[in-house]
């Protein structure tokens, strides 16, 4: 039998379509498996079966071996609540969320963080490893710590996120905050949703969904890629943006967004001046918006800062704007 149909299912305690299993397992080797079940598991278990599952994602991260293609399975039953930022510094580790068919948003396999007191907790999750993958997982942060401005900080190499959701539910009045902080080499995001449209930004601030930032020559967005992703927002002011590049050297070689949607809530107080912008003209690379669409935004991208649009009608004021007949 082949992996060609969702009508056939594996029965592993959770029903997952065959084509979804194929997607999740592509590129993964025969490493060890660790299972995380927040409601029924315990971090004192061996974690090698659902019956002896671990309770937290951080414990599973501690258990896996680097470069062994180990797989962490997350039960979609309950949100995993982490008490501190989880850092994955190991490489070739694959995290899979189990909750039925994959979608753009709303995965049942969730990892969250609440209020912490450690100023090192800059995000819920920070990836620094090489070729780590994440499939069908929701990352969410309600941390109000001043330093805890991000949900995911991707700063590894060749990470791949598929059908994931990333939401930062606080710091809506903090212009330096973002759902995703991106300073990675060759990070790739597919069929994912980054941002939240049920909470409004406050004040004349950018507060982007994705912040591409220059920290050093080794920590900036190099060869970044988003495909078929959604960037939702509720803008309280026209200064808000969905994607913001901070620094003239923040993009090296390219940041490509293909067939992505930037959508502002219909009930927002304001339409953003542009969905995608930058603090300065890029000196080390290009941002390319290939067949992207914005809705509820004045224009798709800011002009004269190294952001290029390719679509049916190339032009700042036309391409990427959803219009009615």
N, C-alpha and C positions, 0 to 999 in steps of 0.2 A: 504494500500500500504506500501511497505517496502523501506528501504534506499539502496536497492541493485544495483541500476543502475544510471549511469550518464546521461542516456537518458531522465530522468524525471527531471524537474527543478522547484525550487521555483522561483517565480517572486516577487522580493522585490526592484525593481529598478535596481538591478544587478543580473545577472544570475549566480547561484552557483549550481553545481551538488549535487544531493541528498547524494551521498556517501561522498562528501567533507563536507557537512553540518554535517553528522553523525560523521566524524572525528573531526570536530571543536567543536562539542557540547558534546562529550563524557566527562563525569566527571564534567560537569558544572551544577550548580543548578539554581533555579529560581530567580536570582538576578535582579537588575535594569539594563536597557540597555542605553548606551550612544553612540551617533553617531558623528563621526568626518569626516568632508568634508572640506578640506583646501581651495578649490576653491570657494565654495558656502556658507560655514558656517561662524559663528561668535561666538566668545567666550562669548558674552553677551546673546546668546540663551539658552534655557533650555536644549538642547542637547538630548531630549528624542525621537526625530524622525529625519528621514533624512531631512525633510522640515525645522526643527529647529536645524540643526546640529551645533556642535561646530567647531571651526577652527583648534585647536591644540590638540595634544595628551596630552601635559602637563596640559591643562585645564581639560581634561577628567580624568586624574589621580587625579587631585585635587577634582573632584566631586564624584568619586566612594567611597563606604564604605568598610572598611576592613572586611574580613570574611563574606561578604554578597554574594559572587559569582557573583558580578556585571560583566557585559560584555561591553567592549569597541569595537565598530565596526568602522573600518577605510575604507573609500571610496578609491578605487584604481585609482581614476581619477587624482589626483595631489599629488606630494610629500609634506608632512608636513614639514615645516621648523621651527625647534626649535631654540630659541635664547640663550638657556642655557641648561646645562645638566638636563635631566629629571630623577628624582629619584622616584622609586616606592617602598615605604616603607610599603604600605598596603599589606594585604594578601588575597589570594583567589580571585584575579582579573584576568579576562580572556580577552586577546586582540586578535581580529579576523580581518584579512585583507580580503577585498572582491574584487576579480578581476578574477572571473571565476575559472577554475579547478586549483588545487594546483600543484605546481612543486617544484623542488629542488632549483631553483634560478629564479630571475627576477620577484618577486611579484610586482604587480602594487600598492599595498598599501605600501607606503614608508614613513619612518621617517628619516629626515636628519638634520644635523647641519653644519653651516659654521664656519667662523672665529669668535671666541669670545675673550674677554679680561679678563674674570674672571678666575683666576688660580685654582679655585675649579671645573672648567669644565673639569674634567679628561676624560670624555667620553660623547658620545651622550646620552646614557641611562645606568642607574645603577639600578639593581634590588636587593633589600634587603629583600623583603617580603617572605612569606611562601606559597608554592603551587600556585604560579602565573603561567599562561600559555600564550603562544604566538603562533599564527597560521597564516601562510601566510603573514608575514610582512618582509619587507626589512629595515634594519638599516644601515645607511650610514653616514660617517663623512668626511668632508673636512676641519676640524678645524686644523689650523697650529700653534695654541698656544702650546708653549713648553710642558706644562703640559697635554695637551689634546691628549694623546698618544693612546687612545682606542676608539672603537666605542661602544661596549657593555661591561660593567663590571658586570658579574653575580656573586653575592656574597650572594644570598638568600638561601632558603632551598626548595628542591623538585620542582624547576622550571622546566617547560617543554616547549621546543621550537620545533615546528613542521613546516616543509616546510618553513623555514625562511632563509634569506640571511643576512650576516653580513660582511660589507666591511669598511676598513679604507684606505682612498685614499690619505693620507698624511703620514709624518713621515717615509718615505721609507728609510731614512738614519739613523734612530734612532733604535738602537738595543734593546731598552727597550719598544718599541711600539708593538702593536698587534691589530689585528681585534677584538679579544675576549680576555678579561682578566678574568680568572677563579679562584675564591677563594670561591667556593660555596659548600654547603652540598647537595649532591644527585641531582645535576643538570643533566637534560637529554635532549639530542638533537637528533631529528629524521628527516631524509630526508631533511637535510639542507645543505647550502653551506656557508663556512666560509673562506673568503680571496678573493684576486683579482689577476688575471693573466694578466691583460692588462697594469699594471704598474710594473716596475722593482725595486727590492731592490738595494740600493747603498752602496758599500763598503763591507768589510769583517765583516759583522754583522749577527746576527741570525734573527732578525726581524720576529718573528713567526706569523702565523695566529692565533694560540691559545697559550697563555701564562698562564701556571698553576704555581701559585706563592704562596709562604708562606709569610703571613703577621703576623699571630699569630695563636695560637692553634685553635681559632675559625674562622679563615679566611685562609683556604687552601682548596685544592680540596679533598673532602671526598665523596667516592662512586660516582664518575662522570661517565657518560655514553653517548657515541655517537654511533648512529646506522645509517648505510646507508647514511653517510654524505660525502661531497666532500670538499677537501682542496686544492684549486688551488693557484698557485704561479708563478711569473716570477722572477727567481733568478739571481741577478747580480754577485753573488759570491758563491763559494761552502760552505761558512759558514752559509748560510741561511737555515732555517728549517721551517716546517709547524707546528709542535707541539713541544713546549719546556717547560720542567719542570725545574723551577729555584728554587734550594734549596733542600737539602737532605730530608727535612721533608714536602715537598709540597704536597705529595700524602698520604692521610690517608686511609687505607684499600685497595681501588682500584680506578683506572681510566681505564675503559673498552672502547675500540673502536671496534665495530663489523661491518664488511663488509663496511669499509670506503675506500675512494680513495684519495691518495695524488698524485697530478699531477703537474708537472713543465712544463711551457710553452715550446714548441718545439724550439722557437726562443730565449730562455733565453741565457744569456752570459755564464752561468755555471750550472752544475748539482749539487744540494746540496750533501754534503758528506753522509747525512742521512736525511730522512724526519722527523723522530721523535727522539728527544734527550733530555738529561738532564744535568744539571750542576754537579751533583754528584749522586752516588748510593743512591737509595731511602731507607730510614731507617724505614718508617712508613707504607708503602704500596707498591703495585705493579701497573705497567702499562701493560695492556694486549691488544695486537693487534690480534684480532680474525678474520681470513679470510679477512685481509686487503690487498690492492694493492697499490704499488707506481709505478709511471711512470716518467722517466726523473730524477730519483734520483739514486745515486750510490748504496746505500743500503736503506732498509726500516727503520731500527732503529739503534741507537747507541748501542754498545756492553758494557756490564759490568756496567750498571747504573740502573738495576732493570726494564728494559723494556723487556717483553716477547712476543714471536710470536707463534701463534698457527695456523697452516694451513696444507696444504697437505704435505709439506716437511719442517718440523721445522728446522730452521737454519737462521742465520743472513744474509748470502749472497744469499740465494735462495728464501725463502718464501717471498711473497709480491712484488717480482720484476716481472713486466710485460715483457715477452720475446716474440720474434718472432720465428717461427718454422725454 
